[in-house]
Amino acid sequence: MSSPTGRGMSRHRKVAVLSKENSDAWFKQMRDWLEGEGLFWVIETATPDSSAETILQGSTPDAEKASLEDPPPGVTSSLPTFRRLDAKTRYTIRLSLNEFDLERVEEAKTAREIWLSLQKKYKAKLPSAGRQYLEEYVTYKMDSSTTIERAWEELSKLGRKVVEQDPSLKALNSTNQRLARLPSALPAEYSSYRATLDARRDVDTEEALEILMEAEHSIHPEMGMFAKRPTSGHKPQRPRSPLQKEGQDCYLCRGHGHYLKSCPYTKVAVQAASEKRKAETSSRRSSDKVESKISQLEKTIDSLQKKLKEVESRQKSKKAYVAGTVESESSSDEGKHQSEEECQEETATFCKENVSTTSADT
């Protein structure tokens, strides 16, 4: 619960408390109020000291540098008058600051210093803010209480914030990109209309919004407006889609006498869009399975190659051992020599046993 002092200050507050979320609107609203009271000129004016008039370095939003010798019409140029109005401006701005910003501008001597300090903080283009706006734009979801028009405006607002932080993403806030984003942000009750938009590849922005507004009227009569197509010969000021020129009513089958919600082909369109998505999903899964099998075969081949190398190594070791044994026995003085034929037979027998063992291992 706020203190009495806090409640008293809130009554004198001219705009909402400044924050990251409302910073763009805050600077505009505060400037409008100060200009209405004839006070904003003190922020744009060179700051006088005790003996002379000096100009602070930096620029204001208008990039103007005024002085006490050239005040706005109807304002006296005396130093006491400037200080009185500057104090009133400082007081007004501080009423709309939180405790952290109040601490930030505590040492500021003039309203200009306060204004520039706040601009430096809230107008800075931080990478983290850009990533946050981009994430909000990509993951935006429309709730059931939001109108189609409002959702479109919110997407546009988020897109502008993304572009302000990173101008290279300007294409992200284009009409086509927002139109591609809007269907995926719709609630579940718009599923059939979303399928209609998926089935219609040639739909333009105006037509898509009218389809969704018609759906809104059907789902939420209290919010939506019925989007009826003109059938008269009156030519509108702006160009219209081919359907409007032909006077057709239904967006799906382009027929007469009925609208999308009562079109007999709606179920067919929904089913076709569903089957298309299933086919795409099945194709991706099939591709994943093939890649998985290829990976398993590659692992099996690697394993067999390792085993083959181990077998060859064991064979070489055994052959070297047999050759050493034969040489040792032939050089002994005990006279226990084997014939060349017997040695060859033993070696062949050993190799056969080793190969059979290897085959069993593999």
C-alpha positions, 0 to 999 in steps of 0.5 A: 500500500502506498504512503500518504506522501506517495498518494499525494504525489500521484495526484500531481503527476502529469504522466505515468511513471517512466519505465522501459515499457512506456519510455517511447510514449513517456518522452512524447507525453512529457514533452507535450505537457511541458510545451503546453505549460510553456516549460519545455524551452528551458530544456532546450536552453543553454544553461546559465551559471553564476556569471555567464551563459554557457551552452551544454554539449549535446543535442536535444530531440530537436537538435536546438540550442537556445539561450536566454538572449533568445527565449520563446515569445512571451517569456522574459529572459531574466536569470531568476525567471529561468531558474524558477521555470527550470525548478518547476520543470525539474519538479514535474519530471521527478514526479514521474520517475521511479526510485532508481531514476530519482537516484540517477538524477539526484545530482542534476542541477538543471532540467536539461541535465535530467532530460538528457540523462534519462534519454541516455538510459532509455534511448540506448539500443541494447542487444538484449532489448533487441533480442527480447523484442524479436522473441516477443514478435516471433512468439506472439500469441493472440488471446480470445479477448483480443480483436484481429485489428488489435492483434495486427497493431500489436504485431506492427508495434513489436515489429517497429521495436525490433527494427529500431534496435536492429535496422537490418531486420527491416523486412521483418516488419513488412506487411507480408511478414506480419501476414505470415505471422498472424495466422500462427498467433490465432487462438484455437477457435480460428483453426478452420479459418487458418486452414482456409488461409493455408489453402489459399496461396493468392490471398492478399493482406486486405483480403486475409484481414477481412476473412479473419474479421468475418471469422471474428464476427462469427466467433465473437459477435460482440467484437467483430464486424461483418465484412460484407463485400460490395456488389454495387457498381460504385468504384472505391477510392483504393484498389480492391481485390479481384473478388471485390471487383467481381462482386463475389461473396465467398473467399473460398469457392468464390461463389455468390449468395453465401459467405465463408462460414456457410461455404459447403467446401469449407470441410473439404478445404480443411481436410485438404490442408490437414492432409497436406500438413500430414504428408509434409510431416510424414515426408520429414519423418521418412527422411529422418528414418533413412538418415537414422538407418544410414547412421546405424550402418556407418557405425556397424561398418566402423565396428566391423573394420575395427574387429578386422584390424584386431583379428589381423593383429592377432594373426600376425602375433601368432605367426611371429610366435610360431616362427620363433618357436620353430627357430628355437627348436631347430637350434637346440642341442637335444636333437628334437627337431621337426621336419619342414613338412610338420612345421608347415602343417602346424602353422596351417592348422593354427591359422585355420583355428584362428580364422574360425575363431575370428569368423565366430567373433564377427 
